[in-house]
Amino acid sequence: MNLAALQTLIAAGESLTLELKKSTAEKDRACRSLCGLANGQGGQVVFGVTPAGKVVGQKVTDRTLEELAQEFQGFEPPLAPRLNRIAITNSNNDSGLQVLLIEVDRATHLPITYRGVPYERVLNTTRIMPRANYQRLLAESMHATERWEMQAAVGCSIDIIDTRELLVTIEEAIRRGRIEDPGTRDPMDVLRGLGLLVQGDQLSRAAIALFCKDDHSIPEFPQFNLRLARFKGTTRDEFLDNRQYAGNAFALMRRAERFLIDWMPVAGRIVPGQMARIDTPALPVEAVREALANAFIHRDYTSAAGSVSVALYDDRLEVISPGELHFGLTPEILYQPHESKPWNPWIAKVFYRRGIIETWGRGTLKIARLMQSVGLPVPTLQERTESVVMTFVLPDVMTRFKKGGPIEEMSEKSSEKSSEKSSEKILHHLRRSPNSSAKALAEQLGISARAVEKQINLLKKSAKLVRVGPAKGGHWQVIE
């Protein structure tokens, strides 16, 4: 680097990746900054430039370099900073003055400490790294060999696996050309072919997360849980619907999709010149599906209390994944072309083979493209306390179709639509099984028992359903 390039570098002042020091007399503080840079995005520390950006230079001797090298011994794990000497001439025409530019990349083995203390960069300052950030970097450094999904699911046998879900996955992967036919459908052989067995024939935790039996709570893995809620208004003060499910990732994703089908606002319009009505969800189905898949793939499974959550309000949809962004990824980076760095690569690979995701590192870009293609804003992505939240703003569906043709109807909250669907399903089921209880109906339909009882009361009031005999021992009769 020459003097002109240096002046360009320092023109914008100190930043997340640049620290300026007047001289090597500040080498202790400079090494703290180098530690913070190595724990972050990498960057440079420049000796011979004031914090205000004035190039003053200093005499650089062999002793100067020896003292720096001695300070560098305080890094653990060891760092190998690169040193660049830039000759300058100041206004007093002094010769022999130099600027020292020390550069480090993001460290391979994190976190880095200096004299036993970890540091990080925040904007243009260096501070001691909080414990939570230290533990996150430690988890990232162990990710290749010690991550949660690749550990053995101790105490779990093949009996806990939903073989039907497993066979659907392998058949779909073969159909899409994403795996060769193993020539067997034996569950253990299929799991071995998917790379989901460890330590010989032990089921991995990834295998349990992907293929445990649906609606089957496993005491060892309470995090295999899904929470769904439709709130009244724009706050969490009042529920219109509240559901929780346990099971494998594929089954939980289907339940989330079914919930959104029940509750998502839908616009209906008559196509001019045709005897047909087109119903269109408020949000692109494929974009929401991609967001759900990302939530299950990238979530932090180590948190026993964590669960993927879907929260629908009058004005927005939130898809919440427990955990945080890793490997230096930020919401801004995720909406730009970026390298794929899945937190659970084994789980991500099975989702890919099944055809639920198409390519790694493209999920957020695909969501943005789908939203923009229908004239809707790109969903926001933000980190909250121990979770990553993608928020879709629900559009004014009425205005979306004013240019496309006359609007027949629009269900703003779709509660009436959902009620009609639920009541029809209840009547259909009771025609075949008139002795079914509210609990049995709830399990069959995937809704709460309270919701079933509410629908039954409405059906009785509208003279579409009557109870014959006592509550216990009687049966239902559908009035045609």
Secondary structure as the mmCIF struct_conf table of DSSP 4:
data_model
#
loop_
_struct_conf.conf_type_id
_struct_conf.id
_struct_conf.beg_label_comp_id
_struct_conf.beg_label_asym_id
_struct_conf.beg_label_seq_id
_struct_conf.end_label_comp_id
_struct_conf.end_label_asym_id
_struct_conf.end_label_seq_id
HELX_RH_AL_P HELX_RH_AL_P1 LEU A 3 ILE A 10
TURN_TY1_P TURN_TY1_P1 ALA A 11 ALA A 12
BEND BEND1 GLU A 14 GLU A 14
STRN STRN1 SER A 15 SER A 15
TURN_TY1_P TURN_TY1_P2 LEU A 16 THR A 17
STRN STRN2 LEU A 18 LYS A 21
BEND BEND2 LYS A 22 SER A 23
HELX_RH_3T_P HELX_RH_3T_P1 THR A 24 GLU A 26
HELX_RH_AL_P HELX_RH_AL_P2 LYS A 27 ALA A 38
TURN_TY1_P TURN_TY1_P3 ASN A 39 GLN A 41
STRN STRN3 GLY A 43 PHE A 47
BEND BEND3 GLY A 48 GLY A 48
STRN STRN4 VAL A 49 VAL A 49
TURN_TY1_P TURN_TY1_P4 PRO A 51 ALA A 52
BEND BEND4 GLY A 53 GLY A 53
STRN STRN5 VAL A 55 VAL A 55
STRN STRN6 GLN A 58 LYS A 59
HELX_RH_AL_P HELX_RH_AL_P3 ASP A 62 PHE A 72
TURN_TY1_P TURN_TY1_P5 GLN A 73 GLY A 74
STRN STRN7 PHE A 75 GLU A 76
BEND BEND5 PRO A 77 PRO A 77
STRN STRN8 ARG A 82 ILE A 88
TURN_TY1_P TURN_TY1_P6 SER A 91 ASN A 92
BEND BEND6 GLY A 96 GLY A 96
STRN STRN9 LEU A 97 VAL A 104
HELX_LH_PP_P HELX_LH_PP_P1 ASP A 105 ALA A 107
BEND BEND7 THR A 108 LEU A 110
STRN STRN10 THR A 113 TYR A 114
TURN_TY1_P TURN_TY1_P7 ARG A 115 GLY A 116
STRN STRN11 VAL A 117 VAL A 122
TURN_TY1_P TURN_TY1_P8 LEU A 123 ASN A 124
STRN STRN12 THR A 125 ILE A 128
HELX_LH_PP_P HELX_LH_PP_P2 MET A 129 PRO A 130
HELX_RH_AL_P HELX_RH_AL_P4 ARG A 131 SER A 141
TURN_TY1_P TURN_TY1_P9 MET A 142 MET A 142
HELX_RH_AL_P HELX_RH_AL_P5 HIS A 143 GLU A 146
HELX_RH_3T_P HELX_RH_3T_P2 TRP A 148 MET A 150
BEND BEND8 GLN A 151 GLN A 151
STRN STRN13 ALA A 152 ALA A 152
TURN_TY1_P TURN_TY1_P10 VAL A 154 GLY A 155
HELX_RH_3T_P HELX_RH_3T_P3 ILE A 158 ILE A 160
STRN STRN14 ILE A 161 ILE A 161
HELX_RH_AL_P HELX_RH_AL_P6 THR A 163 ARG A 175
TURN_TY1_P TURN_TY1_P11 ARG A 176 GLY A 177
BEND BEND9 ARG A 178 ILE A 179
BEND BEND10 GLY A 183 GLY A 183
HELX_RH_AL_P HELX_RH_AL_P7 PRO A 187 GLY A 193
TURN_TY1_P TURN_TY1_P12 LEU A 194 GLY A 195
STRN STRN15 LEU A 197 VAL A 198
TURN_TY1_P TURN_TY1_P13 GLN A 199 ASP A 201
STRN STRN16 GLN A 202 LEU A 203
STRN STRN17 SER A 204 SER A 204
HELX_RH_AL_P HELX_RH_AL_P8 ARG A 205 PHE A 211
STRN STRN18 CYS A 212 CYS A 212
HELX_LH_PP_P HELX_LH_PP_P3 LYS A 213 LYS A 213
TURN_TY1_P TURN_TY1_P14 ASP A 214 ASP A 215
TURN_TY1_P TURN_TY1_P15 PRO A 219 GLU A 220
TURN_TY1_P TURN_TY1_P16 PRO A 222 GLN A 223
BEND BEND11 PHE A 224 PHE A 224
STRN STRN19 ASN A 225 PHE A 231
BEND BEND12 LYS A 232 LYS A 232
TURN_TY1_P TURN_TY1_P17 GLY A 233 THR A 234
BEND BEND13 THR A 235 ASP A 237
STRN STRN20 PHE A 239 ALA A 246
BEND BEND14 GLY A 247 GLY A 247
HELX_RH_AL_P HELX_RH_AL_P9 ALA A 249 TRP A 263
BEND BEND15 MET A 264 MET A 264
STRN STRN21 VAL A 266 ILE A 270
HELX_LH_PP_P HELX_LH_PP_P4 VAL A 271 VAL A 271
TURN_TY1_P TURN_TY1_P18 PRO A 272 GLY A 273
BEND BEND16 GLN A 274 MET A 275
STRN STRN22 ARG A 277 PRO A 281
BEND BEND17 ALA A 282 LEU A 283
HELX_RH_AL_P HELX_RH_AL_P10 VAL A 285 HIS A 298
BEND BEND18 ARG A 299 ARG A 299
TURN_TY1_P TURN_TY1_P19 TYR A 301 THR A 302
TURN_TY1_P TURN_TY1_P20 ALA A 304 ALA A 305
STRN STRN23 VAL A 308 LEU A 312
BEND BEND19 ASP A 314 ASP A 315
STRN STRN24 ARG A 316 PRO A 322
BEND BEND20 GLY A 323 GLY A 323
TURN_TY1_P TURN_TY1_P21 PHE A 327 GLY A 328
HELX_RH_AL_P HELX_RH_AL_P11 PRO A 331 LEU A 334
TURN_TY1_P TURN_TY1_P22 TYR A 335 TYR A 335
BEND BEND21 GLN A 336 GLN A 336
BEND BEND22 TRP A 343 ASN A 344
HELX_RH_AL_P HELX_RH_AL_P12 PRO A 345 ARG A 354
TURN_TY1_P TURN_TY1_P23 GLY A 355 GLY A 355
BEND BEND23 ILE A 356 ILE A 356
BEND BEND24 THR A 359 THR A 359
TURN_TY1_P TURN_TY1_P24 TRP A 360 GLY A 361
HELX_RH_AL_P HELX_RH_AL_P13 GLY A 363 SER A 373
TURN_TY1_P TURN_TY1_P25 VAL A 374 GLY A 375
HELX_LH_PP_P HELX_LH_PP_P5 PRO A 377 PRO A 379
STRN STRN25 THR A 380 ARG A 384
TURN_TY1_P TURN_TY1_P26 THR A 385 GLU A 386
STRN STRN26 SER A 387 VAL A 393
HELX_LH_PP_P HELX_LH_PP_P6 LEU A 394 PRO A 395
HELX_RH_AL_P HELX_RH_AL_P14 VAL A 397 ARG A 400
TURN_TY1_P TURN_TY1_P27 PHE A 401 GLY A 404
BEND BEND25 GLY A 405 GLY A 405
STRN STRN27 ILE A 407 SER A 411
BEND BEND26 GLU A 412 LYS A 413
HELX_RH_AL_P HELX_RH_AL_P15 SER A 415 ARG A 432
TURN_TY1_P TURN_TY1_P28 PRO A 434 ASN A 435
HELX_RH_AL_P HELX_RH_AL_P16 ALA A 438 LEU A 445
TURN_TY1_P TURN_TY1_P29 GLY A 446 GLY A 446
BEND BEND27 ILE A 447 ILE A 447
HELX_RH_AL_P HELX_RH_AL_P17 ALA A 449 LYS A 461
TURN_TY1_P TURN_TY1_P30 SER A 462 ALA A 463
BEND BEND28 LYS A 464 LYS A 464
STRN STRN28 LEU A 465 VAL A 468
BEND BEND29 GLY A 469 GLY A 469
TURN_TY1_P TURN_TY1_P31 ALA A 471 GLY A 473
STRN STRN29 HIS A 475 VAL A 478
#
